[in-house]
Amino acid sequence: MQSTMNNIKNLVEVNNIVGEPIVTPDGQTIIPVSKLSFGFGGAGGDSLGGSKQGYGGGSAAAVKIEPIGFLVVKDDGVRMINVAPPAKNGVDRIIDLVPDVMDKIESIANTNKKTD
């Protein structure tokens, strides 16, 4: 079990969640972002009766790393580009729309400042 936990610990490092930044020729920085899920279980038992005595045990672990998007850093700010499947319910759709709505509000505010 200790060996399995050490291997999981090696997988759960920041470079597996937030990847190495990539700088494009036009000056943008792209940072890959992933989601990490893992599970661990173990069981064991003694056989105390009958003609066969002994111990049995086992453990299992699973790790899943899936890309969820990219952070794009430009001079004018930071955007998240999702690669996950589209939202399945109303709340998820609203959460996905928040960055776009904020960008539009900021654009309108900047336009109003210029006209004043």
Secondary structure in CASP SS format (residue, H / E / C, confidence):
PFRMAT SS
TARGET T0000
AUTHOR 0000-0000-0000
METHOD secondary structure of the structure
MODEL  1
M C 1.00
Q H 1.00
S H 1.00
T H 1.00
M H 1.00
N H 1.00
N H 1.00
I H 1.00
K H 1.00
N H 1.00
L H 1.00
V C 1.00
E C 1.00
V H 1.00
N H 1.00
N H 1.00
I H 1.00
V E 1.00
G C 1.00
E C 1.00
P C 1.00
I E 1.00
V E 1.00
T C 1.00
P C 1.00
D C 1.00
G C 1.00
Q C 1.00
T E 1.00
I E 1.00
I E 1.00
P E 1.00
V E 1.00
S E 1.00
K E 1.00
L E 1.00
S E 1.00
F E 1.00
G E 1.00
F E 1.00
G E 1.00
G E 1.00
A E 1.00
G E 1.00
G E 1.00
D E 1.00
S E 1.00
L C 1.00
G C 1.00
G C 1.00
S C 1.00
K C 1.00
Q C 1.00
G E 1.00
Y E 1.00
G E 1.00
G E 1.00
G E 1.00
S E 1.00
A E 1.00
A E 1.00
A E 1.00
V E 1.00
K E 1.00
I E 1.00
E E 1.00
P E 1.00
I E 1.00
G E 1.00
F E 1.00
L E 1.00
V E 1.00
V E 1.00
K E 1.00
D C 1.00
D C 1.00
G E 1.00
V E 1.00
R E 1.00
M E 1.00
I E 1.00
N E 1.00
V C 1.00
A C 1.00
P C 1.00
P C 1.00
A C 1.00
K C 1.00
N C 1.00
G H 1.00
V H 1.00
D H 1.00
R H 1.00
I H 1.00
I H 1.00
D H 1.00
L H 1.00
V H 1.00
P H 1.00
D H 1.00
V H 1.00
M H 1.00
D H 1.00
K H 1.00
I H 1.00
E H 1.00
S H 1.00
I H 1.00
A H 1.00
N H 1.00
T H 1.00
N H 1.00
K H 1.00
K H 1.00
T H 1.00
D C 1.00
END
